[in-house]
Amino acid sequence: MNIFLILTLLITTACVSPGTSELKITQDVTLKSEDQPDKSVKANEVIEIGSKPVIIEKEGHISVIVYPLDDSEARSNLTASLAKVEDWGGPSYQKAIQKEVQNAIDQISEVQALLSQRKATIALEKLTEIEKKLPITSIQILKANCYVLLGDQPRASEVLEGILKEQPDHKIAKQMLTEIKGRR
């Protein structure tokens, strides 16, 4: 059989015989290839697959990479329908994601409670653990708050400057950094 599908992470891979293979796309997508500019394809359009891999993308959907096989003379006809990212793992996957999000929110709420009690050292320890699983800017902002409460403005500034290096327009980081520099 010269066609097979492999599901890897959030990309599906399909292999087809070279040159004369056709692919029918069931929704509006974008095709990407290393040797051609991006091409918009309308739903139910049939495209020819050449000798180079093609990526089929649609925002909010799982992408497909189509690889032509070098050793096949047979013609392949495929139909591609990209699944929505939120539908990818099914109900049990969604439940697991919701559990993880709720856990993260609970941990951040606990940190905020510690900060309101001025227990910045304990909050900072918890944030360091949370950050291992959830490396997002909001965690960095909370860490900067801990450093401010601990009186370590240089370290808070360092954290905020790191955020602004990656995200120059981050409003909260800009505001906090301005306030810290105004206190010096």
Sine and cosine of phi, psi and omega as CSV:
sin_phi,cos_phi,sin_psi,cos_psi,sin_omega,cos_omega
0.00,0.00,0.78,-0.63,-0.09,-1.00
-0.99,-0.14,0.17,0.98,0.05,-1.00
-0.79,-0.62,0.76,-0.64,0.10,-0.99
-0.53,-0.85,0.39,-0.92,-0.02,-1.00
-0.86,-0.51,0.68,-0.74,0.07,-1.00
-0.81,-0.59,0.78,-0.63,0.05,-1.00
-0.99,-0.11,0.88,-0.47,0.01,-1.00
-0.76,-0.65,0.86,-0.51,-0.01,-1.00
0.76,0.65,-0.85,-0.52,0.01,-1.00
-0.95,-0.32,0.44,0.90,0.04,-1.00
-0.76,-0.65,0.72,-0.70,0.10,-1.00
-0.98,-0.17,0.62,-0.79,0.00,-1.00
-0.90,-0.45,0.72,-0.70,0.07,-1.00
-0.79,-0.61,0.63,-0.78,0.06,-1.00
-0.92,-0.40,0.69,-0.73,-0.02,-1.00
-0.73,-0.68,0.33,-0.94,0.05,-1.00
-0.94,0.34,0.49,-0.87,-0.15,-0.99
-0.96,0.28,0.30,-0.95,0.21,-0.98
0.95,0.32,-0.91,0.41,-0.16,-0.99
-0.98,-0.20,0.24,0.97,-0.02,-1.00
-0.97,0.23,0.63,-0.78,0.03,-1.00
-0.90,-0.43,0.56,-0.83,0.00,-1.00
-0.74,-0.67,0.84,-0.54,0.06,-1.00
-0.99,-0.15,0.81,-0.59,-0.02,-1.00
-0.98,-0.20,0.77,-0.64,-0.09,-1.00
-1.00,-0.01,-0.03,1.00,0.05,-1.00
-0.56,-0.83,0.23,-0.97,0.05,-1.00
-0.91,0.40,0.80,-0.60,-0.05,-1.00
-0.62,-0.79,0.06,-1.00,0.13,-0.99
-0.88,-0.48,0.73,-0.68,0.08,-1.00
-0.98,-0.19,0.69,-0.72,0.03,-1.00
-0.81,-0.58,0.71,-0.70,0.01,-1.00
-0.61,-0.79,0.50,-0.86,-0.05,-1.00
-0.93,0.38,-0.42,0.91,-0.09,-1.00
-0.95,-0.31,0.12,0.99,0.00,-1.00
-0.63,-0.77,0.43,-0.90,0.08,-1.00
-0.93,0.36,0.36,-0.93,0.04,-1.00
-0.81,0.58,0.61,-0.79,-0.05,-1.00
-0.77,-0.64,0.78,-0.62,0.10,-1.00
-0.99,0.15,0.71,-0.70,0.01,-1.00
-0.82,-0.57,0.75,-0.66,0.00,-1.00
-0.99,0.12,0.39,-0.92,0.01,-1.00
-0.81,0.58,0.65,-0.76,0.04,-1.00
0.93,0.37,0.19,0.98,0.09,-1.00
-0.98,0.21,0.59,-0.81,0.03,-1.00
-0.96,-0.26,0.75,-0.66,0.01,-1.00
-0.86,-0.51,0.46,-0.89,0.10,-1.00
-1.00,0.01,0.69,-0.72,0.07,-1.00
-0.99,-0.12,0.84,-0.55,-0.01,-1.00
-1.00,0.09,-0.58,-0.82,-0.08,-1.00
-0.99,-0.14,0.02,1.00,-0.01,-1.00
-0.92,-0.39,0.49,-0.87,0.07,-1.00
-0.87,0.49,0.53,-0.85,0.01,-1.00
-0.78,-0.63,0.69,-0.72,0.08,-1.00
-0.97,-0.22,0.75,-0.66,0.04,-1.00
-0.95,-0.32,0.86,-0.52,-0.08,-1.00
-0.77,-0.64,0.52,-0.86,0.15,-0.99
-0.51,-0.86,0.78,-0.62,-0.03,-1.00
-0.81,0.58,0.72,-0.69,0.02,-1.00
0.99,0.16,0.12,0.99,-0.02,-1.00
-0.81,-0.59,0.31,-0.95,0.03,-1.00
-0.98,0.18,0.79,-0.61,-0.03,-1.00
-0.96,0.27,0.36,-0.93,0.07,-1.00
-0.80,-0.60,0.71,-0.71,0.14,-0.99
-0.95,-0.31,0.81,-0.58,0.02,-1.00
-0.97,-0.26,0.88,-0.48,0.02,-1.00
-0.96,-0.27,0.83,-0.55,0.12,-0.99
-0.96,0.29,0.64,-0.77,0.06,-1.00
-1.00,0.05,0.61,-0.80,-0.03,-1.00
-1.00,0.08,-0.36,0.93,-0.18,-0.98
-0.96,-0.29,0.37,0.93,-0.07,-1.00
-0.82,-0.58,0.67,-0.74,0.05,-1.00
-0.98,-0.18,-0.22,0.97,-0.08,-1.00
-0.95,0.32,0.48,-0.88,0.05,-1.00
-1.00,0.07,0.65,-0.76,0.03,-1.00
-0.89,-0.45,0.67,-0.74,0.11,-0.99
-0.80,-0.60,0.88,-0.47,-0.02,-1.00
-0.85,-0.53,0.41,-0.91,0.18,-0.98
-0.86,-0.51,0.75,-0.66,-0.02,-1.00
-0.89,-0.45,0.75,-0.66,0.09,-1.00
-0.73,-0.68,0.91,-0.42,-0.08,-1.00
-0.99,0.15,0.77,-0.64,0.01,-1.00
-0.98,0.19,0.56,-0.83,0.09,-1.00
-0.92,0.39,0.59,-0.80,-0.01,-1.00
-0.84,0.54,-0.68,0.73,-0.06,-1.00
-0.93,0.37,-0.32,0.95,0.03,-1.00
-1.00,-0.07,-0.12,0.99,-0.17,-0.99
-0.83,0.56,-0.74,0.67,-0.11,-0.99
-1.00,-0.07,-0.09,1.00,0.00,-1.00
0.99,0.17,-0.03,-1.00,-0.08,-1.00
-0.87,0.50,-0.65,0.76,-0.03,-1.00
-0.93,0.36,-0.58,0.81,0.06,-1.00
-0.91,0.42,-0.70,0.71,0.02,-1.00
-0.87,0.49,-0.66,0.75,0.02,-1.00
-0.90,0.44,-0.67,0.75,0.03,-1.00
-0.90,0.44,-0.66,0.75,0.03,-1.00
-0.90,0.44,-0.72,0.69,0.02,-1.00
-0.87,0.50,-0.62,0.78,0.03,-1.00
-0.90,0.44,-0.69,0.72,0.00,-1.00
-0.91,0.42,-0.67,0.74,0.02,-1.00
-0.89,0.45,-0.71,0.71,0.01,-1.00
-0.88,0.47,-0.65,0.76,0.04,-1.00
-0.88,0.48,-0.70,0.72,0.01,-1.00
-0.89,0.45,-0.68,0.73,0.01,-1.00
-0.89,0.45,-0.67,0.74,0.03,-1.00
-0.88,0.48,-0.68,0.73,0.01,-1.00
-0.91,0.42,-0.66,0.75,0.01,-1.00
-0.92,0.39,-0.62,0.78,0.06,-1.00
-0.88,0.47,-0.64,0.77,0.04,-1.00
-0.89,0.45,-0.66,0.75,0.03,-1.00
-0.90,0.44,-0.68,0.73,0.01,-1.00
-0.89,0.45,-0.61,0.79,0.06,-1.00
-0.90,0.43,-0.66,0.75,0.05,-1.00
-0.89,0.46,-0.65,0.76,0.03,-1.00
-0.90,0.44,-0.63,0.77,0.01,-1.00
-0.92,0.39,-0.41,0.91,0.06,-1.00
-1.00,-0.02,0.09,1.00,0.01,-1.00
0.88,0.47,0.54,0.84,0.05,-1.00
-0.98,-0.18,0.90,0.45,-0.13,-0.99
-0.92,0.40,-0.57,0.82,-0.02,-1.00
-0.90,0.43,-0.71,0.70,0.03,-1.00
-0.91,0.41,-0.67,0.75,0.01,-1.00
-0.87,0.49,-0.68,0.74,0.00,-1.00
-0.89,0.46,-0.65,0.76,0.05,-1.00
-0.88,0.48,-0.71,0.70,0.01,-1.00
-0.90,0.43,-0.65,0.76,0.02,-1.00
-0.89,0.45,-0.60,0.80,0.03,-1.00
-0.88,0.47,-0.63,0.77,0.05,-1.00
-0.94,0.34,-0.70,0.72,0.00,-1.00
-0.88,0.48,-0.66,0.75,-0.07,-1.00
-0.88,0.48,-0.46,0.89,0.04,-1.00
-0.89,0.46,-0.57,0.82,0.01,-1.00
-1.00,-0.07,-0.48,0.88,-0.16,-0.99
-0.71,-0.70,0.97,0.24,-0.05,-1.00
-0.99,0.16,0.97,0.23,-0.02,-1.00
-0.88,-0.48,0.31,-0.95,-0.06,-1.00
-0.86,0.51,-0.61,0.79,-0.01,-1.00
-0.85,0.53,-0.57,0.82,0.04,-1.00
-0.92,0.39,-0.65,0.76,0.04,-1.00
-0.89,0.46,-0.65,0.76,0.03,-1.00
-0.88,0.48,-0.70,0.71,0.03,-1.00
-0.90,0.44,-0.61,0.80,0.05,-1.00
-0.90,0.44,-0.65,0.76,0.04,-1.00
-0.88,0.47,-0.65,0.76,0.07,-1.00
-0.86,0.51,-0.66,0.75,0.04,-1.00
-0.87,0.50,-0.72,0.69,-0.01,-1.00
-0.89,0.46,-0.61,0.79,0.06,-1.00
-0.88,0.47,-0.74,0.68,0.01,-1.00
-0.89,0.46,-0.52,0.86,0.02,-1.00
-0.99,0.14,-0.05,1.00,0.00,-1.00
0.98,0.19,0.26,0.97,-0.01,-1.00
-0.98,-0.19,0.94,0.35,-0.03,-1.00
-0.87,0.49,-0.63,0.78,0.03,-1.00
-0.86,0.51,-0.66,0.75,0.01,-1.00
-0.93,0.36,-0.64,0.77,0.06,-1.00
-0.88,0.48,-0.69,0.72,0.02,-1.00
-0.88,0.48,-0.65,0.76,0.01,-1.00
-0.87,0.49,-0.70,0.72,0.03,-1.00
-0.89,0.46,-0.73,0.69,-0.04,-1.00
-0.92,0.39,-0.62,0.78,0.05,-1.00
-0.90,0.43,-0.58,0.81,0.08,-1.00
-0.88,0.47,-0.66,0.75,0.05,-1.00
-0.89,0.46,-0.74,0.68,-0.06,-1.00
-0.93,0.37,-0.41,0.91,0.07,-1.00
-0.92,0.40,-0.64,0.77,0.01,-1.00
-0.99,0.11,-0.56,0.83,-0.06,-1.00
-0.72,-0.70,0.99,0.16,-0.12,-0.99
-0.84,0.54,-0.38,0.93,-0.05,-1.00
-0.98,-0.21,0.26,0.97,-0.03,-1.00
-0.93,0.38,0.94,-0.33,-0.13,-0.99
-0.89,0.46,-0.72,0.69,-0.06,-1.00
-0.90,0.43,-0.70,0.72,0.01,-1.00
-0.89,0.46,-0.67,0.75,0.04,-1.00
-0.87,0.49,-0.74,0.67,-0.04,-1.00
-0.88,0.47,-0.72,0.69,0.00,-1.00
-0.90,0.44,-0.67,0.74,-0.01,-1.00
-0.91,0.42,-0.64,0.77,0.05,-1.00
-0.88,0.47,-0.70,0.72,0.01,-1.00
-0.90,0.44,-0.67,0.74,0.00,-1.00
-0.90,0.43,-0.70,0.71,-0.02,-1.00
-0.92,0.39,-0.49,0.87,0.04,-1.00
-0.95,0.32,-0.40,0.92,-0.02,-1.00
-0.99,0.13,-0.32,0.95,-0.07,-1.00
-0.96,0.30,0.00,0.00,0.00,0.00
